[in-house]
Amino acid sequence: MKKVIFYEKTGCKGNARQKSMLESAGYTLEVLSILDTDWDQDELRTYFGDRPVAEWFNWKAPAVKRGVVDPASFSAEDALEIMLREPILIRRPLIDLDGQRACGFDDAVQEMLGILQPAAGMEACQRTADRCE
């Protein structure tokens, strides 16, 4: 059986859909809170791979949506520092599949997980309000 460590924001409907898709594909999940994990810079950095720094951010986070935080303006070091202070800014989910790590749930992540028919819109927020809390 394939096991995935899945860091989510507890209560996020989008993360719930992603977990359901993984379970349907035969994965066993160890689900952890991205907000309650005691991250350090080195560990967190391993989830972002070669993605541009702006893609490390949760674009639905309140500070990003209000324009208080501009993901495109950060260096890697500064991005990690602000994410450690405000983990809601971390793009989710964070996924660990036998040491292969990724952030988000776009086509590339679904492909890494071996999902043969990637589903579009799996990162879309299911909230009707304009905030991610």
C-alpha positions in Angstrom: 0.0 0.0 0.0 1.2 3.5 -0.9 1.5 6.0 2.0 1.5 9.7 1.7 2.2 12.3 4.4 -0.4 15.0 3.7 -0.1 18.4 5.3 -3.4 20.2 5.2 -5.3 23.1 6.7 -7.8 21.4 8.8 -11.3 22.0 7.6 -10.2 23.1 4.1 -12.7 21.7 1.6 -10.1 21.7 -1.2 -7.8 19.5 0.9 -10.7 17.2 1.7 -11.3 16.7 -2.1 -7.6 16.0 -2.6 -7.5 13.5 0.2 -10.5 11.7 -1.2 -8.9 11.5 -4.6 -5.8 10.0 -3.1 -7.7 7.5 -1.0 -9.7 6.5 -4.1 -6.3 5.9 -5.9 -5.3 3.5 -3.1 -3.2 5.7 -0.9 -3.1 5.5 2.9 -2.8 9.0 4.3 -1.0 10.3 7.3 -2.7 13.7 7.7 -1.0 16.5 9.6 -1.9 20.2 10.1 0.3 22.5 8.0 -0.5 25.3 10.5 0.4 23.3 13.7 3.6 21.7 12.4 6.8 23.2 13.9 8.6 23.9 10.6 12.2 24.9 10.2 13.5 26.6 7.0 15.6 23.6 5.8 12.7 21.1 6.2 10.1 23.4 4.6 12.3 24.2 1.7 12.4 20.6 0.6 8.7 20.7 -0.4 9.2 23.4 -3.1 11.8 21.8 -5.4 12.6 23.8 -8.4 9.4 25.9 -8.3 9.8 29.7 -8.5 9.5 31.3 -5.1 6.1 32.9 -6.0 4.7 29.3 -6.4 5.5 28.5 -2.8 2.8 30.8 -1.6 -0.9 30.1 -1.0 -2.4 32.8 -3.3 -5.7 32.4 -1.4 -4.2 33.5 2.0 -5.9 36.7 3.3 -2.6 38.7 3.3 -1.9 37.8 -0.3 -5.5 38.5 -1.5 -5.4 41.9 0.2 -2.1 42.7 -1.4 -0.2 43.0 1.9 2.0 40.1 0.8 3.3 40.0 -2.8 4.7 36.5 -3.4 6.6 37.7 -6.5 8.7 40.1 -4.3 10.3 37.5 -2.0 13.7 35.9 -2.1 13.8 32.2 -1.1 15.2 33.1 2.3 12.7 35.8 3.0 9.8 33.7 1.8 10.7 30.9 4.2 11.0 33.4 7.1 7.6 34.8 6.6 6.1 31.4 6.1 7.5 30.2 9.4 5.9 33.2 11.1 2.6 32.9 9.1 2.1 29.3 7.9 -1.2 30.1 6.3 1.0 31.6 3.5 2.4 28.1 2.6 0.9 26.6 -0.5 -0.9 23.4 0.4 -1.1 20.6 0.6 2.5 19.7 1.3 3.0 16.1 0.2 5.7 13.5 1.1 5.6 10.2 -0.9 8.5 8.1 0.2 10.8 11.1 0.4 9.5 12.7 -2.8 8.1 16.0 -1.7 5.9 18.6 -3.4 3.5 21.5 -2.7 0.1 22.1 -4.2 -2.0 19.6 -6.1 -1.6 20.7 -9.7 -1.0 18.4 -12.7 2.7 18.0 -11.9 2.0 16.8 -8.3 -0.8 14.5 -9.5 1.6 13.0 -12.0 4.3 12.5 -9.3 1.6 10.6 -7.3 0.9 8.4 -10.3 -2.7 9.7 -10.8 -3.3 8.6 -14.4 -6.0 11.0 -15.2 -5.2 14.3 -13.4 -8.3 16.2 -12.4 -8.4 19.9 -13.2 -9.3 22.4 -10.6 -8.0 20.3 -7.6 -6.4 23.4 -6.1 -9.4 25.6 -6.5 -10.8 26.9 -3.2 -14.3 25.6 -2.4 -15.1 28.5 -0.1 -17.7 31.0 -1.2 -16.3 33.7 1.0 -13.3 35.6 -0.2 -11.0 34.6 2.6 -9.0 31.6 3.5 -8.8 31.5 7.3 
